Amino acid sequence: PAFVNPVDEVIDLRRYQVLTTGTMPKSVGDTMRKLERQGNPWGMAPESRLDWADGLDVRELAPGDETDVLLFVGCAAAFDVRNKKVSQSLVRLMQKASVQFGVLGYDEVCCGETARRMGHEYLFQEMAKQNIETMGKIKFQRIVTACPHCYNTLKNEYPQMGGNFKVLHYAEFLNELSLPGPKANGNGLHDKVTYHDSCYLGRYNQIYSEPRHLLNLAGVEKVEMPRHLEDSFCCGGGGGQMWMETDADTRINHRRLAESIASGADLVATACPYCLLMFDDAIRSKGLGDKIKVMDITEILATQL
């Protein structure tokens, strides 16, 4: 009622700490340095940004090239070992549907979302300018990304910097394609699947039905957690929390994992690289790998189709 947005206020406080006082947790400072020096929060060498695509015949776009879809891979899908499997599954699905697409390759840098949420506004703006300049040299119809953080930033925040693009998350894009039906050979998934609504897909961008429609297409049995759709609960990785240490007794990903187990599911389906990592971490740290597992929707589709 007072038109106070707590999220914006917290980010302003972080900006003051980062840009004026320089006081911040060590893990945050380390992440900022990795972004400044390597162009990604993982601190991996930029030259390895396309290693995930080895053997997949993915087209790397150069200035002046034309394509229908620009696949914005994002840092998690390019550098994180677990999420590389997600980008590979997405590429195979797009190739199966004969989509004309390409990637920026070594010219892609972090979208800047991590820097902005953790208070380094200057770094966000520099990264945004660099990506917008690179994208301006290529002709494409739309951008597709597997990361809701990249999706929200490219769609809703890049226009502030002069970057106006048509941006789709793969949950929207794959629903447009003519993908084959699930194979009836008995080798697919037989797990009960619960879908976890990502904050940036759900509450920020109202994408609720599209991921569930993809799971229907995959022919899996679905169950819902008590908190879902607009009442969903964060995985614990958003707002820069991915890079911060939290109290072991109050970890949000452990609470969300408990909710997914209580739903009776054998498998958690995600559509966000941070959510995938948060669930994976909770499952490993709790030793529950024999009870429940986590997969991205693209991996489920690739398995079923």
PyMOL commands that set and color helices and strands:
alter all, ss='L'
color gray80, all
select helices_A, chain A and resi 6-21+26-38+46-48+51-53+75-79+81-96+105-107+113-117+121-135+148-161+170-176+209-218+229-231+241-243+252-262+273-286+297-304
alter helices_A, ss='H'
color red, helices_A
select strands_A, chain A and resi 66-72+101-103+139-145+167-169+192-195+221-223+267-270+293-296
alter strands_A, ss='S'
color yellow, strands_A
deselect
rebuild
show_as cartoon
